[in-house]
Amino acid sequence: MLEIRFLPFLLVLTCAIIVERPITQIVWCGASIIYTREDETIPQFQGLEEEKTIFFITEAHQIYQSNGTVWNQIEGLFEDIQISPADSRVIFLFGQNGQKSYRTNDCGENFEEIDTNGFYGFRLNKMSWKWMLAFKKQQCDHFDMDCREPYNNQLFYSEDGAKTWLPSFKNCREASWDKIIEDITVPDERSIVLFSYENQTQLIYSDNFANYHTLMIGAQGYYQTTKYLFVLTSSSNGGYELHYGHSKLEEFSEKLVELPLQILKEYSYTVLDTENGRIYLSVSHYQQEQSITNVYISNQIGEDFQIVLTNNVRSTQDGNCDFEKLLGLTSTYVANTYDQRDQKDKSTVISFNGGKKWESIKAPKYDSEENVVECGGECSLHFVGRTESYRQTIYTVDQAPGIVLGVGNVGVFITQEQNTYMSADGGQNWIEVRKGSHVFEIADFGGVIVMAKDYEPTNEIIYSLDYGKTWKTKIIYDDLFMAQNLVTEASGTVRYFLIYGKTDKGEGIILKLDFSDIFSKECKSNLDYDIWNSKCIDGSQTKYFRKKENSECFNPKQMITKKIIEPCPCKREDWICAQGYVSQLEGGECLPIANISDYCEPGKTFFKTQGYIKLTQCLGGLDLGPIETQCPKSFNLNDILLYIIISAVFVFVILIGYVVVKRVLTAEEKSQNLNVNKYNQMEFQEDDEEDQQL
């Protein structure tokens, strides 16, 4: 069943499609940005067309395709839809339980049948849509120790977009394409494989699916980012160990992650982020309570891990943590932690400096009904995390820096009473948009924000064109339905949204909300734009250009988020202790561990350390760098001889003078002794006369 309705509601044109069962997945064919299932962002060289072809799959495993206002059902039952990260116009439709599978290279104008029978776990290559990886189950011999769960899979690869397959390594547990795609020295078809050979697990990489290079023996799992390759191994003390090295596999040299709390075992690891070379790790030290973790952060070269957050919330089902990076911003994170006292209640904290310092989120002064928010003492703003919600409840997009949406509550801890909040300045200040939980989406580089209730049936949306300062309500359908999600194309350049959910009859419903007529022009003048300043982070401040609140225009579709990065004045936090110095307290004075001597070339100047090294690119402000110091003057051999001669002459002259003076004084003393009686009376008389005169 497919029912289509066109419902013009004022400036927002709505097109509604009713299908038999609710929708589970939507794909935008021809998208200009692709978000992979591993949270990677892959820009595309096409996809600037306004009208995108949309595919969606329902709970009944049926796939529908739109071409403008025309929707068609594709024959067959399907398990999954995947879009090629190499070319967003290439879509793979994987059939269910032996049914036919298809590939389209032109967003559905033509389809070609592909071979997926018996295969599973498809991995699409980011450099070519023709390259694919997949697994098949092996029939294991009882005595084959390498062919055992979970290593009873054979790896296959395709060079023609899944039309034909060739066998590769046996006894595999996991395989993936190398994520280094910008280095031309790395082959596009390089794969990483974890398999068992001669009763040993091995992590290897191969450039031709046959010959390989071993990275590590004894690996239990791995995870690759564009900067690092992480490898999990068993520990001799009963837990696990995490090793890491350079993500370029030829340069991989494993190092052990050494945490400051060496007395604790590690039972699980989650790599949270690797921004600016820093490694963010969530580590569980408790075998029975792996939902409670500590967060550690390395320095910018992936070393010297420090604990920065305790009791972080982690899911034991999928390993996800309540730890979110605010996209579009630098080094800003939001996390949920368990209360230290009972390990049950949860609260939310935010960091503006890459996790080094965490603080409560400031609650808004007024709620959405303009009532004063009573929030004193430890009261603050909290958000539901991904471990509790079926969707991400802290929402940001790269194309709209500073715009943050979330579902949560004001109080001491997270509660069941949830409202919808927004920040337009990167999490520094918040407003309550509406009571209750909502689904939301951002488009036009933050110029259009749309929300809809998801806690009760609705037929309306609210939207803002001025970064949340004002909101308007629009009816979009003539019947109530339960909204499940609200989406737009990942680049944010299109001016329409899709909201989908289910009716009271259990049918699926998807509505297209077209905002193209909200404004009649695109922004062209610099007068339409303003500058928003982020906080100083890691010694620099980013200034973003974004449309003014009162500018009645759309951002250009080809717009690139413009930003200027400027250094900030240095503060104590921009300096760390130099080698040989230590600080007893965080942010305290760096003192030498022992006497430190500086080499000094005589007669010149040298830079004498104050005990600090600048960690960031800050400029001016507090200067704890080395101070230029004058070296003491040195003497060569000729200078020393001359000095000795001059000193000897000086001593000789002093001695001669001493002898002469002594002889003169001795002669005068003898003369005075001979005439003492003769002159005594006279002397006294002269004295008397002088006294009288005085």
C-alpha positions as CSV (number, residue, x, y, z in Angstrom):
1,M,0.0,0.0,0.0
2,L,1.3,3.5,-0.9
3,E,-0.8,6.6,-0.3
4,I,0.5,10.1,-1.3
5,R,-1.1,13.4,-0.2
6,F,-0.1,17.0,-0.9
7,L,-0.9,19.3,1.9
8,P,0.0,23.0,1.5
9,F,0.1,24.6,4.9
10,L,1.0,28.3,4.5
11,L,4.6,28.7,3.6
12,V,5.6,25.1,4.4
13,L,4.6,22.7,1.6
14,T,4.0,19.2,2.9
15,C,3.9,15.9,1.0
16,A,2.8,12.9,3.0
17,I,3.4,9.2,2.1
18,I,1.6,6.4,4.0
19,V,3.0,2.8,3.9
20,E,2.0,-0.4,5.5
21,R,4.7,-0.5,8.3
22,P,6.8,2.2,10.0
23,I,10.1,3.3,8.5
24,T,13.4,2.1,9.9
25,Q,16.1,3.7,7.7
26,I,16.4,6.6,5.2
27,V,19.2,7.1,2.6
28,W,19.8,10.3,0.6
29,C,21.2,9.3,-2.8
30,G,23.5,11.9,-4.2
31,A,24.3,13.4,-0.8
32,S,27.2,15.8,-0.7
33,I,28.3,14.5,2.7
34,I,28.1,10.9,3.9
35,Y,28.2,9.8,7.6
36,T,29.3,6.2,7.8
37,R,28.2,3.8,10.4
38,E,31.5,4.3,12.2
39,D,30.8,8.0,12.5
40,E,33.1,9.0,9.8
41,T,32.4,12.1,7.6
42,I,33.1,11.6,3.9
43,P,32.7,14.6,1.6
44,Q,31.6,13.9,-1.9
45,F,32.5,15.6,-5.2
46,Q,28.9,15.6,-6.3
47,G,25.5,16.1,-4.7
48,L,24.9,19.8,-5.0
49,E,21.6,19.3,-6.8
50,E,18.7,20.6,-4.8
51,E,16.5,17.5,-5.4
52,K,17.9,14.3,-3.9
53,T,16.6,10.8,-4.5
54,I,15.5,9.2,-1.3
55,F,15.4,5.5,-0.4
56,F,13.7,4.2,2.7
57,I,13.1,0.7,4.2
58,T,10.2,-0.3,6.4
59,E,9.7,-2.8,9.2
60,A,8.2,-5.1,6.6
61,H,11.5,-5.1,4.7
62,Q,10.1,-3.1,1.8
63,I,12.1,-0.4,0.0
64,Y,10.6,2.7,-1.5
65,Q,12.3,5.2,-3.8
66,S,11.4,8.8,-4.5
67,N,12.1,10.9,-7.6
68,G,10.8,14.3,-6.8
69,T,7.1,13.8,-5.9
70,V,6.9,10.2,-7.4
71,W,7.4,7.3,-5.1
72,N,8.0,3.7,-6.3
73,Q,8.2,0.5,-4.4
74,I,11.1,-1.8,-5.4
75,E,10.1,-5.4,-5.9
76,G,11.4,-7.8,-3.2
77,L,12.2,-7.9,0.5
78,F,15.3,-6.4,1.8
79,E,17.5,-6.5,4.8
80,D,19.6,-3.3,4.5
81,I,20.4,-0.3,2.4
82,Q,24.0,1.0,2.1
83,I,25.3,4.1,0.3
84,S,28.8,3.9,-1.2
85,P,31.2,6.3,0.7
86,A,33.2,6.5,-2.5
87,D,30.3,7.8,-4.6
88,S,27.0,8.8,-3.0
89,R,25.1,8.1,-6.3
90,V,25.8,4.3,-5.8
91,I,23.3,2.5,-3.6
92,F,23.3,-1.2,-2.6
93,L,20.0,-2.9,-1.7
94,F,20.7,-6.2,0.1
95,G,18.0,-8.8,-0.2
96,Q,16.6,-10.7,2.8
97,N,17.1,-14.5,3.2
98,G,18.3,-15.3,-0.3
99,Q,16.1,-12.8,-2.1
100,K,17.6,-10.7,-4.9
101,S,20.0,-7.8,-4.2
102,Y,20.6,-4.8,-6.4
103,R,23.0,-2.0,-7.1
104,T,22.2,1.3,-8.7
105,N,25.0,3.7,-9.9
106,D,22.6,6.5,-10.8
107,C,20.3,7.0,-7.8
108,G,17.7,4.5,-9.0
109,E,17.3,5.2,-12.7
110,N,18.8,1.8,-13.5
111,F,19.4,-1.3,-11.3
112,E,21.8,-4.2,-11.7
113,E,21.4,-7.5,-9.8
114,I,24.3,-8.4,-7.6
115,D,25.4,-11.6,-5.9
116,T,24.9,-11.6,-2.1
117,N,23.7,-15.1,-1.6
118,G,25.3,-16.6,1.6
119,F,27.3,-13.4,2.2
120,Y,27.0,-11.1,5.2
121,G,28.9,-8.3,6.9
122,F,29.4,-6.2,3.8
123,R,32.3,-3.5,3.9
124,L,32.2,-0.8,1.3
125,N,35.4,0.8,0.2
126,K,35.8,4.6,0.6
127,M,37.9,5.0,-2.6
128,S,36.0,2.9,-5.1
129,W,32.4,1.6,-5.2
130,K,33.7,-1.5,-7.0
131,W,35.7,-2.8,-4.0
132,M,33.8,-4.7,-1.3
133,L,34.5,-7.1,1.5
134,A,32.1,-9.8,2.9
135,F,32.1,-13.0,4.9
136,K,30.8,-16.5,4.6
137,K,30.5,-19.1,7.3
138,Q,33.1,-21.9,7.2
139,Q,32.4,-25.6,7.6
140,C,34.9,-26.4,10.4
141,D,36.7,-29.7,11.0
142,H,36.4,-30.8,14.6
143,F,40.2,-31.0,15.0
144,D,40.9,-27.6,13.3
145,M,41.7,-25.3,16.3
146,D,41.9,-22.3,14.1
147,C,38.3,-22.7,12.8
148,R,36.3,-22.0,15.9
149,E,33.8,-19.3,17.1
150,P,34.2,-16.5,16.4
151,Y,37.0,-17.3,13.9
152,N,34.8,-19.6,11.7
153,N,34.4,-17.1,8.8
154,Q,36.1,-16.8,5.4
155,L,36.8,-13.4,3.9
156,F,35.8,-12.7,0.3
157,Y,36.4,-9.6,-1.8
158,S,34.8,-8.2,-5.0
159,E,36.4,-6.0,-7.6
160,D,33.2,-5.3,-9.6
161,G,30.6,-4.0,-7.1
162,A,29.4,-7.4,-5.8
163,K,28.7,-9.0,-9.1
164,T,31.4,-11.6,-8.5
165,W,33.5,-12.7,-5.4
166,L,36.9,-14.1,-4.9
167,P,38.1,-16.0,-1.7
168,S,40.7,-14.5,0.6
169,F,41.7,-15.4,4.2
170,K,40.1,-18.2,6.2
171,N,39.4,-18.4,10.0
172,C,38.6,-14.7,10.2
173,R,37.0,-12.8,13.1
174,E,37.0,-9.3,11.6
175,A,38.2,-7.4,8.5
176,S,38.0,-3.8,7.2
177,W,39.4,-1.4,4.7
178,D,42.3,0.7,5.7
179,K,41.0,4.2,6.8
180,I,44.0,6.1,5.5
181,I,42.6,7.5,2.3
182,E,44.4,10.8,1.8
183,D,47.9,9.2,1.5
184,I,48.6,8.3,-2.1
185,T,51.2,5.7,-1.0
186,V,48.5,3.6,0.6
187,P,46.8,1.3,-1.9
188,D,43.0,1.7,-2.2
189,E,42.5,-2.0,-1.8
190,R,44.5,-2.4,1.5
191,S,42.6,-4.4,4.0
192,I,43.1,-5.2,7.7
193,V,42.2,-8.7,8.9
194,L,42.1,-10.4,12.3
195,F,42.3,-14.2,11.9
196,S,43.6,-17.3,13.5
197,Y,46.6,-19.2,12.2
198,E,48.4,-22.2,13.8
199,N,46.3,-21.6,16.9
200,Q,47.4,-18.0,17.3
201,T,45.4,-15.0,16.6
202,Q,47.1,-12.5,14.3
203,L,46.3,-9.0,13.1
204,I,47.6,-8.5,9.6
205,Y,47.3,-6.2,6.6
206,S,47.3,-7.1,3.0
207,D,47.5,-5.2,-0.3
208,N,46.4,-8.1,-2.5
209,F,44.1,-10.3,-0.3
210,A,46.8,-13.1,-0.3
211,N,50.2,-11.9,0.9
212,Y,50.3,-10.1,4.2
213,H,52.3,-8.3,6.9
214,T,51.8,-9.2,10.5
215,L,51.0,-6.3,12.8
216,M,50.5,-8.1,16.1
217,I,50.3,-11.7,17.5
218,G,47.6,-12.4,20.1
219,A,45.2,-9.7,19.1
220,Q,41.6,-10.0,20.3
221,G,40.2,-7.0,18.5
222,Y,41.2,-3.7,16.8
223,Y,40.0,-0.3,15.9
224,Q,41.5,2.2,13.4
225,T,41.2,5.9,13.2
226,T,43.0,8.2,10.8
227,K,45.7,8.8,13.4
228,Y,46.0,5.6,15.4
229,L,45.5,1.9,15.2
230,F,44.4,0.4,18.5
231,V,44.8,-3.4,19.2
232,L,43.3,-5.2,22.2
233,T,45.1,-8.2,23.8
234,S,44.6,-10.4,26.8
235,S,46.4,-9.4,30.0
236,S,48.4,-11.8,32.2
237,N,46.5,-10.5,35.2
238,G,43.1,-11.5,33.8
239,G,42.0,-8.3,32.2
240,Y,42.9,-6.7,28.9
241,E,45.6,-4.5,27.5
242,L,45.3,-1.9,24.8
243,H,48.2,-1.3,22.4
244,Y,48.4,1.5,19.8
245,G,50.6,2.8,17.1
246,H,50.7,4.9,13.9
247,S,47.6,4.5,11.7
248,K,49.8,4.2,8.6
249,L,50.5,0.5,8.8
250,E,54.0,0.5,7.4
251,E,55.0,2.7,10.3
252,F,53.0,0.9,13.0
253,S,55.1,0.2,16.1
254,E,52.9,-0.9,18.9
255,K,53.1,0.8,22.3
256,L,51.2,-0.2,25.4
257,V,48.6,2.2,26.8
258,E,50.0,2.9,30.3
259,L,47.4,4.4,32.6
260,P,48.3,6.2,35.9
261,L,46.3,3.7,38.0
262,Q,48.5,0.7,37.4
263,I,47.0,-1.3,40.4
264,L,43.7,-1.6,38.6
265,K,42.8,-4.1,35.9
266,E,41.2,-3.0,32.6
267,Y,38.2,-5.0,31.5
268,S,36.9,-2.9,28.6
269,Y,38.1,0.0,26.4
270,T,36.1,2.5,24.3
271,V,38.0,4.9,22.1
272,L,36.0,8.1,22.4
273,D,37.9,10.5,20.1
274,T,41.4,11.2,18.7
275,E,41.1,15.0,18.2
276,N,44.3,16.9,17.6
277,G,46.4,13.8,18.3
278,R,45.0,13.4,21.8
279,I,43.5,10.0,22.6
280,Y,40.3,9.9,24.6
281,L,39.7,6.5,26.3
282,S,36.8,5.2,28.4
283,V,38.1,2.4,30.5
284,S,36.2,0.0,32.8
285,H,38.2,-1.3,35.8
286,Y,35.4,-3.4,37.2
287,Q,34.6,-6.8,35.8
288,Q,31.1,-6.9,37.2
289,E,30.2,-3.2,36.7
290,Q,31.5,-2.4,33.2
291,S,28.8,0.3,32.9
292,I,31.0,2.5,35.1
293,T,34.2,3.8,33.5
294,N,37.0,6.3,33.9
295,V,37.9,8.7,31.1
296,Y,41.6,9.2,30.3
297,I,43.2,11.7,27.9
298,S,46.7,11.6,26.4
299,N,48.8,14.6,25.4
300,Q,48.9,15.7,21.7
301,I,51.4,13.0,20.7
302,G,49.3,10.2,22.3
303,E,51.4,9.7,25.4
304,D,51.2,10.5,29.2
305,F,47.6,9.5,29.9
306,Q,45.8,11.3,32.7
307,I,42.5,10.6,34.3
308,V,40.1,13.5,33.7
309,L,36.6,12.1,34.5
310,T,35.4,9.3,36.8
311,N,32.2,7.3,36.8
312,N,31.4,7.9,33.1
313,V,28.2,6.1,32.0
314,R,28.8,3.2,29.5
315,S,26.4,0.7,27.8
316,T,27.3,-2.9,28.5
317,Q,25.4,-3.9,25.3
318,D,27.3,-2.0,22.6
319,G,30.1,-0.2,24.5
320,N,28.8,3.2,23.7
321,C,29.4,5.9,26.4
322,D,27.5,9.0,27.4
323,F,30.4,11.1,26.0
324,E,29.6,13.4,23.1
325,K,31.8,15.8,21.1
326,L,30.0,19.0,20.0
327,L,30.4,18.9,16.2
328,G,31.6,22.1,14.5
329,L,33.5,23.2,17.6
330,T,37.0,22.5,18.9
331,S,37.5,20.4,22.1
332,T,34.0,20.8,23.5
333,Y,32.5,17.7,25.1
334,V,29.4,16.7,27.1
335,A,29.4,13.6,29.3
336,N,27.2,11.9,31.9
337,T,28.6,10.5,35.2
338,Y,27.2,8.4,38.0
339,D,26.9,9.9,41.4
340,Q,29.9,9.0,43.5
341,R,27.7,8.1,46.5
342,D,25.3,5.5,45.1
343,Q,26.5,4.8,41.5
344,K,22.9,5.1,40.4
345,D,21.9,8.7,39.9
346,K,23.4,10.4,36.8
347,S,24.3,14.0,36.1
348,T,25.7,15.9,33.1
349,V,28.9,17.9,32.8
350,I,30.6,19.9,30.0
351,S,34.2,20.6,29.1
352,F,35.3,23.6,26.9
353,N,39.0,22.7,26.9
354,G,39.2,19.2,25.6
355,G,38.3,17.4,28.8
356,K,40.9,18.9,31.1
357,K,38.3,20.7,33.2
358,W,34.7,19.7,33.6
359,E,31.8,21.8,35.0
360,S,28.1,21.7,35.5
361,I,25.9,23.1,32.7
362,K,24.3,26.4,33.6
363,A,20.5,26.1,33.7
364,P,18.4,28.6,31.9
365,K,16.9,31.5,33.9
366,Y,13.4,31.0,32.5
367,D,11.5,28.1,31.1
368,S,9.6,28.0,27.8
369,E,6.5,29.5,29.6
370,E,8.5,32.4,30.9
371,N,8.4,31.2,34.5
372,V,11.5,31.7,36.6
373,V,13.5,28.5,36.9
374,E,14.0,27.7,40.6
375,C,17.5,26.2,40.5
376,G,19.9,26.8,43.5
377,G,22.8,25.0,45.1
378,E,23.9,22.0,43.0
379,C,21.0,22.4,40.5
380,S,22.0,22.5,36.8
381,L,21.0,21.3,33.4
382,H,21.3,17.6,32.5
383,F,20.7,15.6,29.3
384,V,19.7,12.0,28.5
385,G,22.6,10.1,27.0
386,R,22.8,7.6,24.2
387,T,22.9,4.7,26.6
388,E,19.3,5.4,27.5
389,S,17.8,6.8,24.3
390,Y,17.1,5.1,20.9
391,R,18.6,8.2,19.3
392,Q,21.3,10.7,20.2
393,T,19.8,13.4,22.5
394,I,22.6,15.9,22.3
395,Y,22.6,17.0,18.7
396,T,25.0,19.1,16.7
397,V,26.1,19.3,13.0
398,D,29.4,20.4,11.5
399,Q,27.8,22.9,9.3
400,A,26.2,24.9,12.2
401,P,28.9,25.6,14.8
402,G,27.6,26.6,18.2
403,I,24.0,25.3,17.7
404,V,23.3,22.6,20.2
405,L,20.0,20.8,20.8
406,G,19.2,18.4,23.6
407,V,16.5,16.6,25.7
408,G,16.9,16.7,29.4
409,N,15.9,18.4,32.7
410,V,16.9,21.0,35.2
411,G,17.7,19.5,38.7
412,V,20.4,17.8,40.7
413,F,20.3,14.6,38.6
414,I,18.7,13.3,35.4
415,T,15.0,12.5,35.8
416,Q,12.2,11.2,33.8
417,E,10.7,14.7,33.4
418,Q,12.2,15.7,30.0
419,N,12.1,19.0,28.1
420,T,13.8,20.3,25.0
421,Y,16.7,22.8,25.3
422,M,18.9,24.7,22.9
423,S,22.2,26.7,23.0
424,A,23.3,29.1,20.2
425,D,26.8,29.7,21.7
426,G,28.3,26.3,22.0
427,G,26.8,25.2,25.3
428,Q,27.7,28.3,27.4
429,N,24.0,29.5,27.7
430,W,20.8,27.6,27.2
431,I,17.1,28.2,26.7
432,E,14.2,25.8,27.2
433,V,12.5,25.7,23.8
434,R,9.4,23.6,24.7
435,K,8.1,21.3,27.5
436,G,8.5,17.6,26.7
437,S,10.8,15.6,24.4
438,H,11.1,16.5,20.8
439,V,12.9,15.3,17.6
440,F,14.8,18.0,15.9
441,E,17.0,18.8,12.9
442,I,19.2,21.7,11.6
443,A,19.5,22.9,8.0
444,D,20.8,25.9,6.1
445,F,23.9,26.1,8.2
446,G,21.8,26.7,11.3
447,G,19.5,29.2,9.6
448,V,16.5,26.8,9.9
449,I,15.8,24.7,13.0
450,V,12.8,22.4,13.1
451,M,11.3,20.4,16.0
452,A,8.3,18.1,16.6
453,K,6.9,16.3,19.7
454,D,7.8,12.7,20.0
455,Y,6.3,11.9,23.5
456,E,2.7,12.2,22.3
457,P,0.8,12.2,18.9
458,T,1.1,15.4,17.0
459,N,0.4,17.0,13.6
460,E,2.5,20.1,13.9
461,I,6.1,21.3,14.0
462,I,7.8,24.3,15.4
463,Y,10.6,26.1,13.6
464,S,13.1,28.9,14.2
465,L,14.8,31.1,11.6
466,D,16.9,33.2,14.1
467,Y,18.9,30.6,16.1
468,G,16.1,29.9,18.6
469,K,15.3,33.5,19.5
470,T,11.7,33.1,18.2
471,W,9.6,30.0,17.3
472,K,6.7,29.6,15.0
473,T,4.2,26.7,14.9
474,K,2.8,25.1,11.7
475,I,0.3,22.3,11.2
476,I,1.7,19.8,8.7
477,Y,-0.9,17.0,8.6
478,D,-4.6,16.6,9.1
479,D,-4.3,13.6,11.5
480,L,-2.3,13.0,14.6
481,F,0.7,10.6,14.3
482,M,3.7,9.6,16.5
483,A,6.9,11.3,15.3
484,Q,10.0,9.0,15.4
485,N,12.6,11.1,13.7
486,L,13.3,14.3,11.8
487,V,16.1,14.4,9.2
488,T,17.6,16.3,6.4
489,E,20.4,15.7,3.9
490,A,23.8,15.6,5.8
491,S,25.3,18.6,4.2
492,G,22.5,20.9,5.4
493,T,22.3,22.6,2.0
494,V,18.8,21.4,1.1
495,R,15.8,23.4,2.3
496,Y,13.5,20.6,3.1
497,F,13.1,18.0,5.9
498,L,11.7,14.5,6.3
499,I,9.7,13.7,9.4
500,Y,8.6,10.1,9.8
501,G,6.7,8.0,12.3
502,K,3.6,5.9,12.6
503,T,-0.2,6.5,12.6
504,D,-2.7,5.2,15.1
505,K,-3.3,2.3,12.8
506,G,0.3,1.2,13.0
507,E,1.1,2.4,9.4
508,G,4.3,4.1,8.5
509,I,4.1,7.8,7.6
510,I,6.8,10.1,6.1
511,L,6.2,13.8,5.4
512,K,8.4,16.1,3.3
513,L,8.5,19.6,4.7
514,D,9.6,22.1,2.1
515,F,11.0,25.5,3.4
516,S,12.1,26.8,0.0
517,D,9.6,29.6,0.0
518,I,10.3,30.9,3.5
519,F,12.7,33.4,2.0
520,S,12.8,34.8,-1.5
521,K,16.6,35.3,-1.8
522,E,20.0,34.1,-0.9
523,C,22.3,36.0,1.4
524,K,24.9,37.9,-0.6
525,S,26.0,41.0,1.3
526,N,28.5,41.0,4.2
527,L,25.8,43.0,6.0
528,D,23.8,39.7,6.2
529,Y,26.6,38.1,8.3
530,D,28.0,38.5,11.8
531,I,30.9,36.9,13.7
532,W,30.3,34.5,16.6
533,N,33.3,33.9,18.9
534,S,33.9,30.6,20.6
535,K,35.8,30.2,23.8
536,C,39.6,30.2,24.0
537,I,40.6,26.5,23.7
538,D,44.1,25.2,23.6
539,G,45.5,28.8,23.3
540,S,43.3,29.8,20.3
541,Q,39.9,31.2,19.6
542,T,37.8,30.4,16.5
543,K,35.6,33.1,15.0
544,Y,32.8,31.9,12.9
545,F,30.9,33.8,10.2
546,R,27.1,33.1,10.4
547,K,24.0,34.7,9.2
548,K,22.5,37.4,11.4
549,E,19.4,36.7,13.4
550,N,17.4,39.3,11.5
551,S,18.7,38.5,7.9
552,E,15.8,37.3,5.8
553,C,17.7,35.2,3.4
554,F,19.0,31.7,2.8
555,N,22.7,30.8,3.0
556,P,24.1,30.0,-0.4
557,K,24.1,26.3,-1.1
558,Q,27.8,26.2,-2.0
559,M,28.6,28.0,1.2
560,I,31.6,26.8,3.2
561,T,31.5,27.4,7.0
562,K,33.9,30.3,7.2
563,K,36.1,30.7,10.3
564,I,39.2,32.6,11.5
565,I,41.5,31.1,14.1
566,E,43.4,33.6,16.3
567,P,45.7,33.1,19.2
568,C,44.5,33.9,22.7
569,P,46.6,35.5,25.5
570,C,48.5,32.8,27.4
571,K,47.3,31.6,30.8
572,R,48.8,29.2,33.3
573,E,46.8,26.3,31.7
574,D,48.7,26.9,28.4
575,W,52.0,25.8,30.2
576,I,53.1,22.5,31.5
577,C,56.2,21.6,33.6
578,A,59.4,21.1,31.6
579,Q,61.5,18.0,31.9
580,G,63.1,17.9,35.4
581,Y,60.3,20.0,36.9
582,V,57.1,18.9,38.7
583,S,54.1,20.6,40.1
584,Q,52.6,19.4,43.4
585,L,49.1,20.7,42.5
586,E,47.3,21.1,39.2
587,G,48.1,24.5,37.9
588,G,50.7,25.0,40.7
589,E,54.3,26.2,40.4
590,C,56.7,24.0,38.6
591,L,59.7,23.2,40.8
592,P,62.9,21.4,39.9
593,I,63.2,17.8,41.0
594,A,67.0,18.2,41.5
595,N,69.7,20.8,40.8
596,I,69.6,21.5,37.1
597,S,72.7,23.0,35.4
598,D,72.4,24.9,32.1
599,Y,75.1,24.7,29.5
600,C,76.4,28.2,28.8
601,E,78.9,29.2,26.2
602,P,81.2,31.8,27.8
603,G,80.9,35.3,26.6
604,K,77.4,34.8,25.0
605,T,73.8,34.7,26.2
606,F,71.6,31.6,26.7
607,F,67.9,31.1,27.4
608,K,67.5,29.9,31.0
609,T,64.3,27.9,31.6
610,Q,61.8,28.9,34.1
611,G,60.6,25.3,34.4
612,Y,57.8,25.5,31.8
613,I,57.0,24.5,28.2
614,K,54.2,26.1,26.2
615,L,51.7,23.5,25.2
616,T,49.5,25.6,22.9
617,Q,49.7,28.3,20.2
618,C,48.7,31.1,22.6
619,L,50.4,34.5,22.1
620,G,51.3,37.2,24.7
621,G,49.7,37.2,28.2
622,L,51.5,35.1,30.8
623,D,55.1,34.4,29.7
624,L,56.7,31.5,31.5
625,G,59.2,30.7,28.7
626,P,63.0,30.7,28.9
627,I,64.7,34.0,29.8
628,E,67.7,35.3,27.9
629,T,70.6,35.3,30.4
630,Q,74.2,36.6,30.0
631,C,76.9,33.9,30.3
632,P,80.0,34.7,32.5
633,K,83.0,35.8,30.5
634,S,85.7,33.1,30.1
635,F,89.6,33.5,30.0
636,N,92.0,31.8,27.6
637,L,95.7,30.9,28.5
638,N,97.1,34.3,27.4
639,D,94.5,36.1,29.4
640,I,95.4,34.0,32.5
641,L,99.2,34.6,32.1
642,L,98.6,38.3,31.7
643,Y,96.4,38.3,34.8
644,I,99.1,36.5,36.8
645,I,101.8,39.0,35.7
646,I,99.6,42.0,36.5
647,S,98.7,40.6,39.8
648,A,102.3,39.9,40.7
649,V,103.4,43.4,39.8
650,F,100.6,44.8,41.8
651,V,101.6,42.7,44.8
652,F,105.3,43.7,44.4
653,V,104.4,47.4,44.3
654,I,102.3,47.0,47.4
655,L,105.2,45.3,49.2
656,I,107.7,48.0,48.2
657,G,105.3,50.7,49.4
658,Y,104.8,48.9,52.6
659,V,108.5,48.7,53.3
660,V,109.1,52.4,52.5
661,V,106.3,53.6,54.6
662,K,107.4,51.4,57.5
663,R,110.9,52.8,57.4
664,V,109.7,56.4,57.4
665,L,107.4,55.8,60.3
666,T,110.2,54.1,62.3
667,A,112.6,57.1,61.8
668,E,110.0,59.6,62.9
669,E,109.2,57.6,66.0
670,K,112.9,57.6,67.1
671,S,113.2,61.4,66.6
672,Q,110.1,62.0,68.8
673,N,111.5,59.8,71.6
674,L,114.7,61.9,71.8
675,N,112.8,65.2,72.3
676,V,109.9,64.1,74.4
677,N,110.9,66.1,77.7
678,K,111.8,69.2,75.8
679,Y,108.4,69.6,74.1
680,N,106.0,68.2,76.6
681,Q,105.4,71.5,78.5
682,M,104.9,73.5,75.3
683,E,102.4,71.0,74.0
684,F,100.3,71.3,77.1
685,Q,100.4,75.1,77.0
686,E,99.2,75.1,73.4
687,D,96.4,72.8,74.4
688,D,95.4,75.2,77.2
689,E,95.3,78.1,74.8
690,E,93.2,76.2,72.4
691,D,90.7,75.3,75.1
692,Q,90.3,78.8,76.1
693,Q,89.6,79.9,72.6
694,L,86.9,77.2,72.3
